[in-house]
Amino acid sequence: MHRFTDSLSRALTSRRGAWISLALGIAGIVALLGVFGRADLAGGGATVPPQSETGQVAALADEFPDAADQSLLVVASRTDGGALTAADLDAVGDLGPALDAVPGVQAGAPIPSEDGEAAVLPTTVTVGDEDDAAKQMVADVRGAVAAHPIDGVTVQVTGGPAFGADISAAFDGADLTLLLVTIGIVALLLIATYRSPVLWLVPLVVVAFADQLASKATAALGTALELSFDTGIVSVLVFGAGTNYALLLVSRYREELLRDDDHRTALARAWRGSLPAVVASNATVVVSLLTLLLAVMPGTRGLGVASALGLVIALAAVLLVLPPALAVCGRGVFWPFVPRPGRQETAGSAAGRVGPWRAIAARVVARPVVPVLSGLLVLGIMAAGLIGTQLGLTQAERFRVPSESAAGLEVLGDHFLPGEAEPMVVIAEAGDATAVGDAIAAVPGVARVTPVSQSIDGELAKLLVVGDTEPGSAESRQLVRDVRGVAQEASTSALVGGPAAADVDARDASVHDFVLIAPLVLLVTLVVLALLLRALVAPIVLLLVNALSATAAIGAGAWLGRTLFGWHALDLQVPLLAFLFLVALGVDYTIFLVHRARAEALRVGTRPGMVNAVAATGGVITSAGVVLAGVFAALGLLPLATLGQIGLIVGVGVLVDTLVVRTLVVPALFSLVGERMWWPGRVARRQGAAREEGDATPGERGEEEGVPDAASLGEPVG
């Protein structure tokens, strides 16, 4: 393996090999973009597990003659908030023929509310399962409504297809905006990190090409496997992780340039030195994401596969395309602060012989108790934000930007039975339909049970159940469970689905996924750390700190969301995805730091080795953390509250993990535990261990061993 990495590093960085490798890399990316260029991920997809009761009802719906029908609700209310007049109601009724004139649309008679302040025109549209057809149908219905305005009356189109159309419309151009903002954030942070008008372009272009390839490749994979997932999250992961890998490689390259006149030799050595940490980091995140294959929520499972593929592409781009690009550019790419042997013009030099990261690490290692206790206190206070946090958003709350469908749903909820917008759909054997309907009608909270139709073969019957509970509330979920209970007692063939029941099944599936996958993510992280560090104590300690940090970030994000953005609850998928990203991505910085600490401990002992490791990686870890937090914050541009919540939680978590956990807590814990961190292995040489017991300060011990200080290591920021 050592021979292979040596040969590959030389092939990527040598005078001829760099040009050949770069040409092959560019050609490969262009060819793959051509292969996947027409791939386009289909929208929509199941929102509940197919095996759930709601999923079974949806599957059985194909056996009914109205399988292609969906319901829209045309809601009318006075603009001034008053009661609808008789003329208003007549005008609303006149919309029926106009809607019927639209192909595939059938409107019913207007139904006024009991308070007389609103009316609803039930409308059936025949569109099937095609998202584009549903969007067009909603647009046609809204066009017909707009063509027949009613003076003093606001008419809004809402319902399931309308929500889907509004969300799709809100995403029009959003992916491009997200991409441009992400590129802008990364570019600004890389310029601030490298302080070079040239260097930032090289990793940014490489990662941008990787993102475009990942976008097309994951779309092709999703189409082939019929997966659904959010492409915005995949893009953010590719940009964030890819930039982090590039930062680590370039930082190590800068170090080697301070020791070697030949930039190609320095780059090859930097590539070999950073390879284990980058590969271990990527493997942790990829394997953690692949555990989502065990999820029962379709969107969660699809996101795991797509994100894993995207990160593998990012890894390949950084390890195989970025090095030859840097080799071709040469040492001058760092202009105006070009690192050369014996020259100390880098960021750390401004602080003199002892850079800021070395100074912080020396103080932490010398007096570790206070940093540990204060760091854990901060994390505990953040985790307290989980107190009072609720789980689950209503359909309107998931949609962060104003929309006609959400406004119409609000009017409907104010003036009609709350359950009208999200009824339950019951399917049972035709012979049991009457008994099932009577049993359900007797359930407290059920306002109406309406027979709808029979299956084509006449063996099944469909019922529509409307409750008087607020959709998405605890009372609504309990009503679904009560209805399911009595329906099963009346007929073992009865199944209860529909929008109200979907909330129950999605919640149960999300809890199942979290309980199953969160421990697996921790196990994967533990195994990778144990293999990388060849120890047991350090991986366990680091994993516990990482898990606490992730929990604290979710708590802080939930509190900030309630306080700043009015999110009274977290969406169902947020806890699992946020925990996975925080643990799997947070361990990147653990790996960057502790892998270096182990190498330094081989030379000078654990405590001074940790000081040297913080001095060498403090700048790059901080830069990487700020970049990752910035790109996740860009998710707030997208119209779904779910993505905004993930962006907020992960952004806060990464910053805390970078500035508190890696800078204070982890070095202090290594100081407290000492050489026992590496049990059952031993890494420190005897003279390093002997010095560790002496009176010299950590900085002095490092200098005695000839270890370069923070300045000579060329910290990216600082």
N, C-alpha and C positions, 0 to 999 in steps of 0.2 A: 504494500500500500504506500509506503514511504517513497519507493522508487517511482510509483505511478504519479504521485502528487508532485514530486520533483520534476519529472518529465513534462507533466501538464503545465506546471507553472512556467517552465522555460519556454514551452511552445506558445503560451499565451503572451509572453512578454519579450521574447527575443526580437532582434531587428526584423528578420523575415517572418518569423512566426506570428508576431503581433499583427502585421498587415494581413496575413492569410487568415488568422483567427477572426479578425474584425470583419473581413470580407465574407467569410463563411457565416458569421453570426448575423450580419445584416441580410445576407441572402436567405438564410433560414427563416428569419422573422418575416421578410417580405413574402416568401413562398407560403408560409403558414397563414399569413393574412389573406393571401389569395385563395387558399383552400377554404378558409372559414369566412371569407369576406361576405358571403350572402347569408350567413347564419343570423337569425333574428329570433330572440327568445319570445315565445308566445306569452301574452299576459294572462292574468287570471290564475286559474288552478284551484284545487280544492283547499278550503280553509279549515276543514276538520278531517280527522283520520277516516279513510274509506270504511274501516271496520266499525266505526262508531255508529250509534243508532241513527244519528243525523245523516251520516254517509250512506247507510243502508236505505233510508227513505229516499235520498237523492237518486240512488241507483234504481230503485223500484219505480220512481216517477217516469222513467222511460217507457214503462208498460202502459201508460195512460194516454188517451188520445190528445190530451192537452200538454204533452211532454215538452213541446216547443214553446209553450206559452209562459210569459212572465208578467208580473203585475207592476204597473205604474200607478201612482196616486197623484191626481191633479188637485191641488189644494188651493182654495180661494178664500181670501179674507179681506176685509176693508182696510184700505191704506191708513185711514184715520183711527183704526182700532175699534170702530163701532160695530153695530149689528148689521148684517146683510139685509138689504131691503128685498121686497118681492121682485122688483125689477132686476136687482143684482142676481138673484137666484135664477130668474128666467134667462139672463144673459149667460150664466154659468151652464145652464142646461143646453143653451144653443151651441156651446162648444162641442157637444157630443157629435152632431153631424159633421162638424169640421174635422174632428179627430177620426171619425169612421172613414172619412175620405182618404186618410193615409193608409196605404197598403199594409195589411198585417195588424191593424189597430182596431180594437172594438171597445167603445166607451159605454159605460153604464149610465144610469140616471144619477143626478147629483143627490148627495145625502147631506142635509144640513146638520150641524152640531146642535146639541141640546140648548146651548146658550145663545144660539142664533148668530154667532160671530164668525163662523167659518162653514165651509161646505167642501166636500171631497167628491171628486168624480172618479170612481174606480175605472181603470183602463187596463185592458189586456192587450199585450203585444206579443206577436208570434215571431221569435227571433232564434230559437234554438240555443246552442251553447257557444256560438261564435261571438267573440268579444267585439270585433269590428262591426258586425251586424247589429249588436245591441247598442253600440254607440251611435250608429247611424239612425236607428229607430228612435232613440231618445232625442236626438237632434231634430228628427222630423216632427215628433210630437211637440217639442218646444217651439219649433217653427210655426206649427199650426196654431198653437196658443198665442204666440206673438202676433200672428196675422189677424187675430180677432181680440183686440184689447177691450177691456171693460173699464169704463170710466170710474175711478175711485176704488177699484178692486185690484189687489195683487194676486196673480195666479202663478203658482210654482209647481214644478214637476219633481216629484221625489219617488222613493222606492228603490229596491235593489238595483235594477239596471241603471237608474239615474245616478246612484252613488258611484257605481263602477265607471260610468262615463265621465263624471266630474273628477274623479281621482285620475283617470287617464289623461284628461285635459290638463289637469294641474301639473302632470309630469311632462307635458309637452315642452321641450327645451330645458327641462330641469336637469337632465343628465349632462347636457352640454355645459350648463351653468356650473354644475358640481365639478365637472372635469376642469373647467377654466379656473374656478376658485381654488381647487385643490392644487393645480399647477402653480398658481400665484402664491399660495401659502408656502408651498415647498420651495419655490424659487427664492422668496424673500428670506426664509429661514436659512437656506443654504448659503445665500450671499452673506448673511450676518455671521454664519458659522465659519465659512472659509475666508471671508474678507478678500475675495478675489472676484474680479469682474468676468473671469473666464471659467474657473474651475467648476462652479455650480452647474454650468450648462452640461457638462459631460454626464454626471450621474442622472440629472433630470431628464435628459433626452433618452438615455438607456431605460430608465424606469417608465417613462411615458410610452415608449414603444412596447415595453412589457405589458403595460396596462391595456393598450389597444389590442394586443394579441390575446391577452387573458379575456378581454370582453368578448371577442369573437369566438374563442375556443370554448368558453363556458356557455355561451349561447348555443353553440352547436351541441355541446354535451347535454344541456338542459332539454333541447328539442328532441335529441335521440332517446333520452331516458324519461321524457315526459316529466321533468322536474320543474318546480316553481321556486323562485328565489328572487331576492332584491339585488339588482345589478349594482346599485349605488354602494352597498356595503362591500361587495367584492372589489369594486374599484378603489375604495378607500383603503381596504386591507392591502391591496397590491402596492399602492403608492406609499402607504405608511411603512409596511414591512420592507419593501424594496429600498426605500430611502434609508431606513435604519441599517440594512446590510451594507449599503454603499458608504454610509458614514463610518462604520466600523472599519471597512477595508481602506478607505482613504486616510483615516486617522492613523492606522497602522503603517500605511505607506509613507506618511509624513514622518513618522518616527524613524523609519528605516532610511529615509533620505538624509536625516541628520547624522547618519553613521556611515553612509556609503556614497562614493562619488558616482557610481554607475547607477542611474535611476532604474534601469531594467533589472539589475540584480536586487535592488531595494524593493521593487514592486513584486518580484517573484517571491522574495522572502516574506513580504507583507501578506501576499496571497496565501502562502502556506501557513503563516502564523494565525491569520484570522479564519481560515477555513473551518477548523473544528467548532469554533463558537458560532459561526454563521450557519453551518449545517445543523448543529444541535438545536439552535434557535428555530430554524425553519422546520426541522423534524418535529419539534414539540408542538408547534402551532398546527402543522398539517395533520399529524396523528390526532391531536385534540379535536380538530374540525371533523375528521373522519368518524369520530365517535357519534357525531350527529346522524350518521346512517342508522343508528339504533332508535332515533326519535320517531314518534308516531305522527307528529305534526308534519304535514307535507312540506310546508315552506321552510321549516327548520331543517329537515332532511336534505332538501335541495340546496340550501345555502351551504351546508357542510361540504358537500361534494364540489360545488362550484368554487368556493373559497379555497379549498385545498388545492385544486388545479391551478387557480390563479397565483397562489403563493409559490408553487413549484416553478411556474413560469418566471416569477419575479426572481427566485433564487438562481435559476439558470442564466437569466440576463445579467445579474450582478456578478456572478462568478465566471461567466464565459465571454461576455461582451464588454463589460466595463473594464477589466484589466487590459485587454489589447488597446482599447480606446485611450486609456491613460498612458500606456506605453508609447503609443504613436504621438501623443501630445508632448510627452517628455516632462522634465522637471519644471519647465517654464509655465506650465498650466497653473502653478500656484502663485503666479505673479499678482501683486507686487511683493508678497512675503514668501520668497522662494527659499525653502529649507535646504541648507547645505551643511556638510560636516563642520563642526566647530562653530557654527553660526547660531546665535540665539536671538533672532528677531521675531520669534513667534509670540503668541498671545501670552504664554506663561512668563515670558521674560519681563513683562511690565511689573511683575510682582517681585522681581529679584530672584535670588537663588531658590527661595522656597515659594512655589506657586500657591494660589489660593486653595486648590483641591488638596495638595499635600498638607497645607496648614490645617485645614478642617479635619482631614483624616487623622493627623497626628494628635490633635486635641481629643477627638472621639475615641481613638484607641487608648490614649493615656488615661482617660476618665470615662469608661464606657457605661457606667450605671445610669447616669443622668440622661444621655441620649436614648438609651433603651426605654427607660420609663417614660420620658417625655414623648418619644415617638409612638409608643403603644397607647399613651393617653390620647394623643391626637387621633389615632386610628379608632380608638374606642368612642370618642366623641362623634366622629363622623358616622360610625356604624349606628349610633343612637338615632340617626335620621330614619332608620327603618321602622321605628316605633310609630304606629299609626298609619303606615303605608298600606294602601289598598291595592288590589290586583284586578285589572280588567277595565278597559275603556269601552264606552258605548260606541256605536257606529259613527255618530256625529262627532264624538270627542277624538276619535282616531284621525279625523280629517282636520289638519291644522289651519288650512286656509279657508276663507269664506266660500260657500258654494250654495247654489240654489237648492240642491237636494237636502243639505243640512238645515237650511232655513225653512224649507217646507216641512221637514220632519219635526222641527220645533213647533211650528204652527199646529201641526196635526196632534202633537202631544199636549198642547195647551187646551185644545177644544174637543178632542175626541178621547175615547178609551185609550189609555197608554199602549195597550197591546195591539192596536189596529195596525201599526206600522210593522210589527214583527210577530206575526201569528205563528202558532204551532201547526204543523201538518202531520196528520195521523193517517197511517195506512194500515188496514186490517183486512182479513178475509171478508168478502161481501156478506156472507151469512151472519157474521158477528158484528157488522157495522152498527146496527141499531143499538145493540147491547153496549158496545164500546162508547157510542155517542152519549147514551143516557148516563153511563157511569161517569164520564168526563164532565158532563153538564152539572153533575151534583157536587163537583169539587169546589170548595170555597175559593174564590178568586177567578173562576172561569165565568166570563160574561156571555159568551155565545159559542155554540157548536153548530157548524154548517156543513151538511153533506155537499161535496163538490162534484165528484164524478166516479165512474167505475173504470177499471182497466179494460183494455181492448178485448180480452178473453172473458171478462165478466167475473173473474174470480176475486179481484181485490177492489176495495172501496177507499176513497180518499175523503177525509174530513178536515175542515179548517177550524181551529180553536183559537179564540181571541180571549186574552186575559185582561184583568184590570190593574195589572202591576206594571211598574215602570220598566221598560226594556233595559237589560244590563244590570238591574238591581239584584240584591240578594233575594228579595221577595219573588222576583221573576224566575230566578233559578230554582227556588224552592217549589214554585208552582209547576215548573216543568217536571221536576222529580215526582211531585204528587200526581200529576196527570199520567206520567209513565207508570206509576205504581198501580193506579186503578185501571188503566188500560190493559195492563198485563193480567190483572185479575179477571177482567171481563173476557179477554181473549189472548192466548199465548202468541197469537200471530200479530198482535198490534205492535206497531213501531211508531215512535213519536219523534219527529224531526222538525225542520223549518228553522227560521232565523232565531227564534227564542231558544230552541233546544240546542242550536249550534253553539251558543255562548257557553252552555253547560259542558258540552263535549270538548270544546276547545280548551276550556279551563282545566278540565280533568286531564286532558292530554298534555297540557303544558306542565302541570304539576308532576305527572308521570315522567316526562322527559327530564325535568330538572333533577328529580330524585335519582334517576338512573344515570344521567350523563355527567352531572357535576362531580361525583366521586371518580368516575372514569377519567375525567380531565385531570384531576389531582393525581391519580395513579400514573397516567402517562407522563406528567411533569416529573414526578418522583423518579420514575425509571430512567428518563433521559438525564436528569441531574446526576443520578447514581452512576450511570455509565460514563458520563463526561468527567465527573470528579473522582470516580473510583473510590467512593466513600459512601457511608450510610448516614452518619450524624448530620453532616452539612446539608444533604438534600432534604432530610426531614425538617430541620430547623428552617431552612429557606422556604420550603413548601408551606409550613404553618404561617410564616410571615406573609407570604404571597397570598394565601387564602384570606387572612385577616385584612390585608390591604384591599383585596377585591370586594370583600363584604363592606368595608368602610366606604369604598367608592360608591357602591350601590346605595348605601344609606345616605351619603352626602348628596348624590345625584337626585334621589327621591325627594329629599328636603328642599333642594334648590329648585326642582321642578314645581313643587307645590308653591313655594314662596315667590319665585320669579315669573313662572309661566302659567300658573294656574292648573297644572296637571294634578288633579286630585288623586290619581292612581297611575300605576305603571301598567303598560300594556302587557298582555299575557306572555309574550315571547321575550320581553326585555330582560327579566332576571337571568334566564339561562344564557342568552347571547352575551349580555354584559359580563357575566361571571366568566364565561369561556374566553372572551377576548381579553379580559383583565388578567386572568391567570396565565393564559397561553402567551399573550404578548408581553405581559409584565415579566415573565420569566426570561424574556430576551435580555433584559438589563441585568438580571441575576447572572445569566450565563456570561455576558460580556465582562462583568466585574469579577465573578468568582473564578472563571477560567483563567483570567489574568492573575488573580490572587494565588491560585495554585502554582502557576509557573514561577511567580516571584517567591513563593514559600519554599520552593526547591532550592533557591539561592540564599535566602536570608532568614527564613523562618516565617511563621504564620502572621504574627502581629506586624512586623515591619513589611512583610509581603503585602498585607492588606493596605498599608499606607501607600506603598508604591503602586498598587493596583488602582486605588482611588485616584492617585495623582495622574496616572496614565489614562484612565478611562472616564474620569469625572466629567471632562468636557464633552466627550463624544456621547456619553449616556445622556447628559443634559440636553444636548442638541437633538439627539434621536427622540427623546421624550417630548420635547417641545414640538418637533415636527409631527410626531404621531398624534399628539393631542390636537394640533392644528387641523390635520386632515380629518380627524373624526368630528371635530367641531363643524366642519363643512357640511356634515349630514343634516344640520339644522336648516339648510336651505331647501331641503326636500319637503313636500307637503304633508307627509305623514308624521304624526306625533311619535309613533314608534321609533322612527329613525332619529328624530330629535332627541328622544330620551336616551337612546343608545349612544349617540354622539356626546351628549352632556356627561353621562356617567363614565364612559371610557376616557373622555378627555380629562375630567377631573382625576380619575383614578391613575392615569398615566403620569400626570404631573406630580401627584402625591407620591407615587411609587418611585419616580425619578429623584425628587428633591428631598423626600423624607426617608423612605425605606432604604434606597441604595446608598444615600449619602450618610445617614446617621445610624439607622437601626441595624443594618447588616454588618457594617464594620464594627460596631460596638459589640454585637453578638459574637463575632469572630474573636474579638479581644477577650471577652469574658470566657469563652470556651477554650480558646487557644488551640494547641495541637490536637486536642481530642475531636475537633471538627472533622478531621480527615480519617477518623476510625472507620473501618479496621485497617486502612492503609496508613502509611507514614510518608510525608513528602519533604519535611524540613531536614536539611543537613545538620550535623551536630553543632558545627560552629554557629549556624544561624540560631539554633535553639539555645545555645549558650549565651549568645549576645542578647537573646530575648529576655533572659533572666537578669541581665546587667542593668546598670543605671543609665545607659545612654538613651537619649530620646529616640523615638521612631525615625525622625528625620536624620539624626546622626548615624543611626544604624544603617540606614539606606546609603548614606554617603560613604560609610566605611566599606561597604560591600561594592562600591563603585556603581551603584544604581543611579541612573540619570534622574534628575529632579523633574518637577512638572514643566519647567521651562524647556529643558532639552527634549522632553517628550512631545512638545508641540501640541498642546491642548487646543482643540478647535475653538472653544470659547473660554472666556474667562477671567 
